[in-house]
């Protein structure tokens, strides 16, 4: 009987406990909003940095640059960074344009961002000047933009830095400018196509890019472009490492970019580099390829109406009155400039369209002279070099012979033993105005 009582009590305790658990569950259910979905849990994809302007309205200039550095280094959070930017500061561009811009900046700054700071006033003036030359319609104006440096350190401890513009609206609030980003994107797209054509060895593709938005006015101009493409392909094949990863953008502003390329190395020494400046103005793109070209031996010779005048030989370039006067006639002017040692003098002889400077013997009274040529300048089309270059020719005649003379200051040289001959050309309105031969 006692045992039955104990069993009855134990069952009562168990029933009471079960009722208490059921009551607690009902109470919790009554306090929780009903939902057929699982309860929301804290997101694990929270940005590990603050994405809020200090003034709760818009990002200040320094905060703006910090935001860009965060977007460069945290690819997984770029969407969140975009949405954290106040609408007023990103109203002109789309999310796609933003993502493309920061991806480009990330390519320019491999490694870890180490710091960022405002450029000096002198640096800013130079960089803003590039943008001002590119397009007069940029909004906001380049003069109103701030320039900042972002620095990065690579795994091999190289220090890199890249300049970015901070454009502002009329109230001075930092914002993304559509015209600035589009200008940079168009130039970057052209550069990549240009480098891809060189890497692929495609002369038709490269020629097409060199002709882009250029009015072809003559057969010579077309031939000069084809010659440049051919020489570029030969140079890159022999001298430059091509393909993705072999180049890096050092500077990028609307209308101007500087790219660094690696040169091919024949040994185990660190590869040397070269830079190419790309510019754009009015939709026309141009690459400044600083490639040395030797002066053609025939262009060290001068002719007057088809008759040879003078040119360098084994003993150098010479002039004398016995051969010059019958061909050129009496000079308009013959004068002694300076006296030199051992009785030699520096003298100048002037004919229509040509000025000659030399050193040796000279007697203006008897119109007799002979000596070593120092310099000859021609400005009339009756004079020409051995390959037919003459004043009055289209500049494309020059480019057909020397595709990279523009990048070399319109000068080419020929070193022969101990003598150096330089051809310098003055160009005006796309025509050859003056040709100068200098003999050293």
C-alpha positions in Angstrom: 0.0 0.0 0.0 2.8 2.4 0.9 4.5 1.5 -2.4 1.4 2.3 -4.4 1.2 5.7 -2.6 4.8 6.4 -3.6 4.1 5.6 -7.2 1.1 7.9 -7.2 3.2 10.8 -5.8 6.0 10.2 -8.4 3.5 10.3 -11.2 2.0 13.5 -9.8 5.5 15.2 -9.7 6.2 14.1 -13.3 2.8 15.5 -14.4 3.4 18.8 -12.6 6.9 19.1 -14.2 5.4 18.5 -17.7 2.7 21.1 -17.1 5.3 23.6 -16.1 7.4 23.0 -19.2 4.3 23.3 -21.4 3.3 26.6 -19.7 6.7 28.0 -20.2 6.6 27.1 -23.9 3.2 28.7 -24.3 4.5 31.9 -22.5 7.5 32.1 -24.9 5.3 31.6 -27.9 3.0 34.3 -26.8 5.9 36.8 -26.5 7.4 36.0 -29.9 5.9 37.4 -33.2 4.6 34.6 -35.4 6.6 33.8 -38.6 6.8 30.9 -41.0 10.4 31.9 -41.7 13.4 31.1 -39.5 14.3 33.8 -37.1 16.8 36.4 -38.5 20.3 35.9 -37.3 23.1 38.5 -37.1 24.8 38.7 -40.6 28.3 37.3 -40.7 29.0 39.5 -43.8 29.4 42.7 -41.9 32.1 45.1 -43.1 35.1 45.1 -40.7 35.3 48.9 -40.8 33.0 51.9 -40.4 31.1 53.0 -43.5 29.4 56.1 -42.1 30.4 59.8 -42.6 31.2 61.5 -39.3 28.8 64.3 -39.9 26.0 61.8 -40.8 25.5 63.7 -44.2 28.3 63.2 -46.6 31.9 62.0 -46.7 34.5 64.7 -46.3 37.5 64.8 -48.6 39.8 62.7 -46.4 37.0 60.2 -45.6 36.3 60.0 -49.3 39.9 58.9 -50.1 39.8 56.5 -47.2 36.6 55.0 -48.7 38.3 54.5 -52.0 41.3 52.8 -50.4 38.9 50.5 -48.6 37.2 49.6 -51.9 40.6 48.9 -53.5 41.7 46.5 -50.7 38.4 44.8 -49.9 36.9 43.5 -53.1 34.3 41.4 -51.2 32.8 44.6 -49.7 32.7 46.8 -52.7 28.9 46.5 -53.1 28.4 47.5 -49.4 30.8 50.4 -49.8 28.9 51.6 -52.9 25.6 51.5 -51.0 27.2 53.3 -48.0 28.0 56.3 -50.1 25.3 59.0 -49.8 23.2 59.3 -53.0 24.2 62.9 -53.5 27.9 61.9 -53.8 27.3 59.1 -56.4 24.4 60.5 -58.3 26.2 60.8 -61.6 27.5 57.3 -62.0 26.2 53.8 -61.8 27.3 51.0 -59.5 28.9 49.2 -62.5 31.0 52.3 -63.2 32.1 52.5 -59.6 33.1 48.9 -59.4 35.0 49.2 -62.7 36.9 52.2 -61.4 38.0 50.7 -58.1 39.0 47.5 -59.9 41.2 49.5 -62.2 42.8 51.3 -59.2 43.4 47.9 -57.6 45.3 46.8 -60.7 47.4 50.0 -60.5 48.3 49.4 -56.8 49.2 45.8 -56.3 50.1 45.0 -52.7 48.9 46.5 -49.4 47.8 50.1 -49.1 50.2 51.8 -46.6 49.0 55.4 -46.6 47.3 58.2 -48.4 47.9 62.0 -48.4 47.2 65.1 -50.3 49.6 66.0 -53.1 51.7 69.1 -52.9 50.4 72.2 -54.7 53.2 71.9 -57.3 52.3 68.3 -58.0 48.6 69.1 -58.1 49.1 71.9 -60.6 51.0 69.6 -62.9 48.5 66.8 -62.7 45.5 69.1 -63.0 47.1 70.7 -66.1 47.1 67.3 -67.9 43.3 67.1 -67.4 42.7 70.7 -68.4 44.5 70.1 -71.8 42.5 67.0 -72.5 39.0 68.4 -72.5 37.7 71.9 -71.9 34.2 70.5 -71.1 35.2 68.4 -68.0 32.8 69.0 -65.1 33.8 69.9 -62.5 36.7 71.9 -63.8 40.2 70.4 -63.2 41.1 73.5 -61.3 38.5 72.6 -58.7 39.7 69.0 -58.1 42.0 67.9 -55.3 44.8 65.5 -56.0 45.7 62.7 -53.5 48.5 60.1 -53.5 47.7 56.6 -52.5 50.8 54.5 -51.5 51.1 50.7 -51.5 53.8 48.3 -50.6 54.3 45.1 -52.6 55.4 41.7 -51.3 58.9 42.4 -52.5 58.9 45.6 -50.4 58.6 48.0 -53.4 56.9 51.3 -52.7 54.3 52.3 -55.2 52.1 55.4 -55.4 49.2 56.5 -57.6 47.5 59.8 -57.9 43.7 60.1 -57.8 41.6 63.2 -58.3 38.9 64.1 -55.9 36.2 65.9 -57.8 33.7 68.1 -56.0 30.2 69.6 -56.7 29.4 73.3 -56.5 29.1 73.1 -52.8 32.5 71.6 -52.4 31.2 68.1 -51.5 33.3 65.2 -52.9 31.5 63.3 -55.6 32.1 61.0 -58.6 32.1 62.9 -61.9 30.7 60.9 -64.9 32.8 62.9 -67.4 36.0 62.3 -65.5 35.4 58.6 -65.1 34.3 58.2 -68.7 37.4 60.0 -70.1 39.7 57.8 -68.1 37.8 54.6 -69.0 37.9 55.5 -72.7 41.6 56.1 -72.6 42.2 52.9 -70.6 40.2 50.8 -73.1 42.2 52.1 -76.0 45.5 51.4 -74.2 44.5 47.8 -73.5 43.5 47.3 -77.1 46.8 48.8 -78.3 48.9 46.6 -76.0 46.9 43.5 -76.9 47.5 44.2 -80.6 51.2 44.5 -79.9 51.2 41.3 -77.9 49.3 39.4 -80.6 51.5 40.8 -83.4 48.5 42.0 -85.3 49.6 44.7 -87.8 46.0 45.2 -89.1 44.6 45.7 -85.6 47.5 48.0 -84.6 47.1 50.1 -87.8 43.4 50.4 -87.2 44.1 51.8 -83.7 46.7 54.2 -85.0 44.1 55.5 -87.5 41.3 55.8 -84.9 39.4 59.1 -85.3 42.2 60.4 -87.6 41.3 61.9 -91.0 43.5 60.3 -93.6 44.2 62.9 -96.3 46.9 61.3 -98.4 48.5 58.1 -99.5 51.8 59.2 -97.8 50.0 59.6 -94.5 48.5 56.1 -94.7 51.8 54.6 -95.6 53.5 56.4 -92.7 50.9 54.9 -90.3 51.5 51.4 -91.7 55.3 52.0 -91.3 54.9 53.0 -87.7 52.8 49.9 -87.0 55.3 47.6 -88.6 58.3 49.2 -86.7 56.4 49.1 -83.4 55.7 45.4 -83.8 59.3 44.7 -84.6 60.5 46.7 -81.6 58.1 45.1 -79.2 58.9 41.6 -80.5 62.6 42.1 -79.9 62.7 44.4 -76.9 59.5 44.4 -74.8 57.8 41.7 -72.6 54.1 41.7 -73.7 50.9 40.2 -72.4 48.8 40.7 -69.3 51.0 41.2 -66.2 53.9 42.7 -68.2 52.7 46.3 -67.8 51.3 48.6 -65.1 49.5 51.9 -65.1 51.6 54.5 -63.2 49.4 57.6 -63.8 45.9 58.1 -65.1 44.0 61.3 -65.6 41.5 62.4 -68.2 43.4 62.7 -71.4 46.7 61.3 -70.1 48.1 58.0 -68.8 51.6 56.7 -68.2 52.2 52.9 -68.5 55.3 51.0 -67.4 56.5 48.1 -69.5 59.1 45.5 -68.8 62.0 45.1 -71.3 63.2 41.6 -72.3 66.3 40.7 -70.4 69.0 38.3 -71.9 70.4 37.4 -68.5 69.2 36.9 -64.9 69.6 40.5 -63.9 66.4 42.4 -62.8 64.4 43.4 -65.9 64.6 47.0 -66.9 61.5 49.0 -67.6 60.4 51.7 -70.0 57.4 54.1 -69.9 54.9 55.0 -72.6 52.8 58.1 -72.4 49.3 57.8 -73.8 47.2 61.0 -74.5 43.7 61.7 -75.8 42.3 65.0 -77.1 39.1 65.4 -79.0 38.7 61.7 -79.3 42.1 61.2 -80.9 44.5 58.8 -79.1 48.3 58.9 -79.3 51.1 56.8 -77.8 54.5 58.5 -77.3 56.9 55.6 -78.1 60.4 56.8 -77.3 62.2 54.5 -79.7 65.6 55.5 -81.0 66.2 55.4 -84.7 69.5 56.1 -86.5 69.8 58.7 -89.2 70.0 57.2 -92.6 73.4 57.8 -94.3 71.7 59.2 -97.4 70.1 61.9 -95.3 73.5 63.2 -94.3 73.9 64.4 -97.9 72.5 67.5 -99.4 71.5 68.3 -103.0 70.5 71.5 -104.8 68.2 71.0 -107.8 69.5 67.5 -108.1 73.2 68.4 -107.9 75.2 67.1 -104.9 76.5 69.8 -102.6 78.4 68.4 -99.7 78.3 65.6 -97.2 80.5 63.7 -94.7 83.3 61.5 -96.1 86.3 59.8 -94.4 87.6 63.2 -93.2 84.3 64.8 -92.3 82.0 67.2 -94.1 83.8 69.8 -96.2 82.9 73.0 -98.1 85.0 75.1 -100.5 84.3 78.0 -102.8 85.7 76.2 -105.9 82.8 73.7 -105.9 80.1 75.7 -104.0 80.2 78.9 -106.1 79.6 77.3 -109.5 76.6 75.4 -108.1 75.1 77.9 -105.7 76.3 81.2 -107.1 77.7 84.2 -105.2 76.5 84.1 -101.5 74.2 86.8 -100.2 76.5 87.2 -97.3 80.0 85.8 -96.4 81.3 86.8 -93.0 83.8 85.8 -90.4 82.3 85.1 -87.0 85.2 84.1 -84.7 88.9 83.6 -85.1 90.3 80.2 -84.0 93.8 78.8 -83.4 96.4 78.5 -86.1 94.8 81.0 -88.3 91.5 79.2 -88.8 88.3 81.1 -88.5 84.6 80.3 -88.1 82.6 81.7 -91.0 79.1 81.9 -92.3 77.9 81.8 -95.9 74.3 82.6 -96.8 72.5 81.7 -100.0 68.8 82.0 -100.7 67.2 79.2 -98.7 70.4 78.0 -97.1 72.8 79.1 -94.3 76.2 77.3 -93.9 78.5 77.6 -90.9 82.0 76.2 -91.1 85.6 76.6 -89.8 88.7 76.9 -91.8 90.0 79.6 -94.2 87.9 82.4 -95.4 88.5 85.7 -97.3 85.2 87.6 -97.8 86.9 90.1 -100.1 87.9 87.5 -102.6 84.9 85.2 -102.0 87.2 82.3 -101.2 86.7 79.8 -98.4 87.3 76.2 -97.4 86.9 74.3 -94.3 85.0 71.8 -92.1 81.2 72.1 -92.0 79.6 72.6 -88.6 76.0 73.2 -89.6 73.8 73.6 -92.7 70.2 74.9 -92.6 67.9 74.7 -95.6 64.4 76.4 -95.9 63.8 76.2 -99.7 62.3 73.2 -101.5 65.1 73.4 -104.1 67.3 71.7 -101.5 66.8 68.2 -100.4 68.5 65.3 -98.5 69.6 62.1 -100.1 66.3 60.4 -99.4 64.3 63.3 -100.9 63.3 65.2 -97.7 62.9 68.8 -98.4 61.3 71.9 -96.8 57.6 72.2 -97.8 57.0 68.5 -97.6 54.2 67.0 -95.5 55.3 65.9 -92.1 54.2 62.4 -93.1 57.1 62.2 -95.5 59.3 62.6 -92.4 57.2 60.0 -90.4 57.5 57.5 -93.4 61.3 57.6 -93.0 61.5 58.0 -89.2 58.2 56.9 -87.5 59.4 57.9 -84.0 61.1 61.2 -84.7 58.3 63.2 -83.1 59.0 61.5 -79.7 62.7 62.2 -80.1 62.2 66.0 -80.5 62.3 65.8 -84.3 66.0 64.8 -84.3 67.8 61.7 -85.4 71.5 61.0 -85.3 74.2 58.8 -87.0 77.4 57.9 -85.1 80.2 56.9 -87.4 83.5 56.3 -85.7 84.5 59.6 -84.1 81.9 61.7 -86.0 78.3 62.4 -85.1 75.8 63.8 -87.6 72.4 65.1 -86.4 69.4 65.8 -88.5 67.0 68.3 -86.9 63.6 69.2 -88.5 61.4 72.1 -87.7 57.7 71.4 -88.3 55.0 74.0 -88.6 51.3 73.2 -89.3 52.1 69.6 -90.3 54.7 70.7 -92.9 58.5 70.7 -92.8 59.6 74.3 -92.4 63.4 73.8 -92.0 66.0 71.0 -92.1 69.3 71.4 -90.2 72.3 69.1 -90.5 74.8 69.4 -87.7 78.3 67.8 -88.0 80.2 67.1 -84.8 
